[in-house]
């Protein structure tokens, strides 16, 4: 199982490049740059790292067809692939905070992701390329500057049943988010079954899982940060939460969601009226949190993902970036090989 890292696009291109080159030294497979409302453009932000690195993959996420036409996604990926030939990946999903802030309705979400994947893949690999979808169309796309060689690899951001069923036969792989081993097992088994039913091989199909990483020298700081940001682990998803709490406890979480989201900007890890134990349980099941002395336990948790077929795990780093990269390179990656 390989290790990826995810960095916010609030990080400058220079810092992203420095951290990416450090990650390359420690044999981290890929640097993902998150597409954020308040961030930089992830395609442009990764250009310096793409030019200066030699092995590590570069990947924008999560890109969606609500805010960017698939033609632009394909053109940007092909341009980035000129700077890092064969080392570009992307995750195309069904929305996120930017779409919400732009007040774009989440209509036909599975259809948007499906057509975006088909369009982008076709535009990158077929010459000339035409597409006549219900949402997107193009005729005779044949850019003369695109060279032969490996094209960007496309993950679908998929957690729910309909999205995973679509992605099984449309994407090159699936990037799951915050799922426990139990839920990952179910998704992997379903996807492999869908592919067999469609006459497709499961060889080379990849399963990545996004996990929040809070492993610091000070375990108290790690716990504080994990609780502070726990709202961004999508606590409103019943299929995730009911894997480790009952319906009444989940309802308490839903009743306090606004206050849970407010913890991050308020720099607090407490919610008035909500039992601390519930927040801690969310941290323990939806993040990797602890001190350096907890690494053996965390590695055992990661080995569970490896055993069920996760091919890469993507760690979302929140702070202490260089320290986290070194821990991953020196302790985690050797244990997962």
C-alpha positions in Angstrom: 0.0 0.0 0.0 1.4 3.3 -1.1 1.3 6.6 0.8 0.0 10.0 -0.6 -0.3 13.4 1.1 -2.9 16.1 0.7 -2.0 19.7 1.1 -4.4 22.7 1.0 -4.2 25.2 -1.9 -3.8 28.0 0.7 -0.1 26.9 0.7 2.0 28.9 -1.7 3.5 27.3 -4.8 7.0 27.7 -3.3 6.1 26.0 0.0 4.2 23.3 -1.9 7.2 22.7 -4.0 9.5 22.4 -1.0 7.2 20.0 0.8 6.7 18.0 -2.4 10.4 17.6 -2.9 10.8 16.5 0.7 8.0 14.0 0.2 9.8 12.7 -2.9 12.9 12.1 -0.9 10.9 10.0 1.5 9.3 7.9 -1.3 5.8 9.3 -0.9 3.9 8.4 -4.0 1.8 11.5 -4.7 1.1 15.1 -3.5 -2.6 16.1 -3.9 -3.5 19.8 -3.8 -7.0 20.5 -2.6 -9.3 22.6 -4.7 -10.7 25.1 -2.1 -13.0 28.1 -2.1 -10.3 30.3 -0.4 -7.3 28.6 -2.0 -5.2 29.0 -5.1 -5.9 27.3 -8.4 -4.5 23.8 -7.8 -3.4 23.3 -11.4 -1.3 26.4 -11.4 -0.2 25.9 -7.8 1.4 22.5 -8.7 3.3 23.7 -11.7 6.6 24.5 -9.9 6.6 21.1 -8.1 5.8 19.4 -11.4 8.8 21.0 -13.1 11.3 20.5 -10.2 10.4 17.0 -9.1 11.4 13.8 -10.9 9.4 10.9 -9.4 6.5 12.1 -7.2 3.1 12.4 -8.8 1.1 15.6 -8.7 -2.6 15.7 -8.5 -5.4 18.3 -8.1 -8.5 17.4 -6.1 -11.5 17.4 -5.9 -12.3 18.8 -9.4 -15.9 18.9 -10.5 -17.9 19.8 -13.6 -20.3 22.1 -11.8 -17.7 24.9 -11.6 -15.3 23.8 -14.4 -16.2 22.5 -17.8 -14.7 19.1 -18.5 -12.9 20.6 -21.5 -11.0 22.9 -19.2 -10.3 20.1 -16.8 -8.8 18.0 -19.6 -6.8 20.9 -21.0 -5.4 21.8 -17.6 -4.4 18.2 -16.9 -2.8 17.8 -20.3 -0.8 21.0 -19.7 0.3 19.9 -16.2 1.3 16.5 -17.8 3.7 18.3 -20.0 5.6 19.5 -16.9 5.4 16.1 -15.2 5.0 13.5 -18.0 3.2 10.4 -16.8 3.1 11.7 -13.2 -0.3 13.5 -13.1 -3.4 12.3 -11.5 -6.7 13.9 -10.6 -9.8 13.2 -8.6 -13.1 14.2 -10.1 -16.0 14.4 -7.7 -19.5 15.7 -7.3 -19.2 19.1 -5.7 -18.0 20.5 -2.4 -17.7 23.8 -0.6 -17.0 25.9 -3.7 -20.1 24.7 -5.5 -22.2 25.4 -2.3 -20.8 28.9 -2.0 -21.5 29.6 -5.7 -25.1 28.5 -5.0 -25.0 25.9 -7.8 -27.6 23.2 -7.4 -26.3 19.7 -6.9 -28.5 18.3 -9.7 -27.9 15.0 -11.4 -24.7 14.5 -9.4 -23.9 11.0 -10.6 -24.6 12.1 -14.1 -22.3 15.1 -13.8 -19.4 13.0 -12.5 -20.0 10.2 -15.1 -20.0 12.6 -18.0 -17.0 14.6 -16.6 -15.0 11.3 -16.3 -15.9 10.2 -19.8 -15.3 13.6 -21.3 -11.9 14.2 -19.6 -10.7 10.6 -20.3 -11.7 10.8 -23.9 -10.3 14.2 -24.5 -6.9 13.1 -23.1 -6.7 9.8 -24.9 -8.6 9.8 -28.1 -7.7 11.7 -31.3 -9.8 13.3 -32.7 -12.3 13.3 -29.8 -16.0 14.0 -30.0 -18.6 13.6 -27.2 -22.3 13.9 -27.3 -23.5 13.6 -23.7 -26.7 15.0 -22.2 -24.7 17.6 -20.2 -21.5 18.1 -22.2 -20.6 18.0 -25.8 -17.6 18.6 -28.0 -16.7 18.0 -31.7 -13.3 17.0 -33.2 -11.0 18.0 -30.4 -7.5 17.3 -31.7 -4.8 19.4 -30.0 -1.5 19.2 -32.0 0.7 19.9 -28.9 -0.3 16.8 -26.9 2.5 14.2 -27.1 2.3 10.4 -26.9 2.9 8.8 -23.6 1.0 8.1 -20.4 -1.9 10.4 -19.8 -3.2 11.5 -16.3 -4.9 8.9 -14.2 -8.5 9.6 -13.1 -9.9 8.8 -9.8 -13.6 9.3 -9.0 -14.5 10.7 -5.7 -17.1 8.1 -4.6 -18.5 6.9 -1.3 -22.2 6.2 -1.9 -23.6 3.2 -3.7 -24.8 4.8 -6.9 -21.6 6.8 -7.3 -19.4 3.8 -6.7 -21.4 1.7 -9.1 -20.9 4.3 -11.8 -17.2 4.8 -11.1 -16.5 1.1 -11.2 -16.9 1.1 -15.0 -16.0 4.8 -15.8 -13.0 5.8 -13.7 -9.4 4.4 -13.4 -9.9 4.1 -9.6 -11.9 5.3 -6.7 -10.9 7.7 -4.0 -12.9 7.0 -0.9 -13.2 9.5 2.0 -12.9 8.9 5.7 -14.2 5.4 5.5 -13.5 2.7 8.2 -12.1 -0.7 7.1 -15.6 -2.2 7.4 -17.1 0.3 5.0 -14.1 0.2 2.6 -14.4 -3.6 2.4 -18.0 -3.3 1.3 -17.2 -0.7 -1.3 -14.2 -2.7 -2.7 -16.2 -5.9 -3.0 -19.1 -4.1 -4.7 -16.8 -2.4 -7.2 -15.0 -5.6 -8.1 -18.3 -7.3 -8.6 -19.6 -4.5 -10.9 -16.5 -4.7 -13.0 -16.7 -8.5 -13.3 -20.3 -8.1 -14.4 -19.3 -5.6 -17.0 -16.6 -7.9 -18.3 -13.8 -5.7 -17.0 -10.6 -6.8 -15.3 -9.9 -5.8 -11.7 -6.2 -5.8 -12.4 -4.8 -2.3 -12.1 -8.0 -0.8 -10.7 -7.1 1.3 -7.6 -8.7 2.1 -4.3 -7.4 5.1 -2.4 -8.8 6.3 1.0 -8.6 9.8 2.3 -7.7 9.9 6.0 -7.0 12.9 8.3 -3.6 12.8 9.9 -2.9 14.3 13.3 0.2 12.7 14.7 2.4 15.2 16.5 5.1 15.2 19.1 2.5 16.6 21.6 -0.5 14.2 21.7 -2.6 16.8 23.4 -2.1 19.2 20.5 -2.9 16.4 18.1 -6.2 15.6 19.9 -7.1 19.3 20.0 -6.6 19.8 16.3 -8.4 16.6 15.4 -11.5 17.6 17.4 -11.3 21.2 16.2 -11.5 20.1 12.5 -13.7 17.1 13.0 -16.7 18.7 11.3 -14.9 18.5 8.0 -15.0 14.7 8.2 -18.6 15.0 6.9 -20.3 14.0 10.2 -23.7 14.4 8.5 -23.2 11.1 6.6 -25.3 8.5 8.3 -23.7 5.5 6.6 -20.4 6.6 8.2 -21.5 7.6 11.6 -23.8 4.7 12.3 -20.9 2.4 11.8 -19.7 3.4 15.4 -22.6 5.1 17.1 -26.4 4.6 17.5 -29.2 6.7 16.0 -29.8 8.8 19.1 -26.1 9.7 19.3 -26.0 10.5 15.6 -28.9 12.8 16.1 -27.1 14.7 18.8 -24.3 15.3 16.3 -26.7 16.5 13.7 -28.3 18.9 16.2 -25.0 20.5 16.9 -23.5 20.6 13.4 -23.3 24.4 13.1 -21.4 24.6 16.4 -19.2 21.7 15.3 -18.3 23.5 12.0 -17.6 26.7 14.0 -14.9 25.0 16.2 -12.2 25.4 13.5 -12.5 29.2 13.0 -13.1 29.7 16.7 -9.9 27.7 17.6 -11.8 25.6 20.1 -12.4 21.8 20.5 -15.5 22.0 22.6 -19.2 22.3 21.8 -21.6 23.4 24.5 -24.3 20.9 25.1 -22.5 18.0 23.3 -20.7 15.3 25.3 -16.9 15.4 24.7 -17.0 11.6 24.5 -18.9 11.8 21.2 -16.4 14.1 19.7 -13.6 11.9 20.8 -15.3 8.8 19.3 -15.6 10.6 16.0 -11.9 11.5 16.2 -10.9 7.9 17.0 -13.0 6.4 14.1 -12.6 9.0 11.4 -9.0 10.3 11.9 -5.5 9.0 12.7 -4.7 10.9 15.8 -2.1 10.7 18.6 1.5 11.2 19.6 4.6 9.7 18.1 4.4 6.9 20.7 1.0 5.9 19.1 2.6 5.2 15.7 2.7 1.4 16.2 -1.1 1.4 16.9 -1.7 3.7 13.9 0.3 1.4 11.6 -1.7 -1.6 12.7 -4.9 0.3 11.7 -3.3 1.1 8.4 -2.4 -2.5 7.8 -6.1 -3.3 8.1 -6.7 -1.1 5.0 -3.9 -2.8 3.2 -5.3 -6.3 3.9 -8.7 -5.5 2.5 -7.4 -4.1 -0.8 -6.7 -0.4 -0.4 -3.9 0.4 -2.8 -3.1 3.9 -1.6 -3.9 6.0 1.5 -4.0 9.8 1.2 -3.2 11.6 4.4 -4.6 15.1 4.8 -2.0 17.1 6.7 -3.2 20.0 8.7 0.0 21.4 10.2 3.6 20.4 11.1 3.9 19.4 7.4 7.6 18.6 7.3 7.4 16.7 10.6 4.5 14.6 9.3 6.3 13.8 6.0 9.4 12.6 7.8 7.3 10.4 10.1 5.5 8.9 7.1 8.7 8.3 5.3 10.7 6.9 8.2 8.1 4.9 10.1 4.9 4.4 8.1 6.0 3.7 4.5 8.5 0.9 5.5 5.8 -0.8 7.6 3.3 -0.8 4.7 5.6 -2.2 2.1 
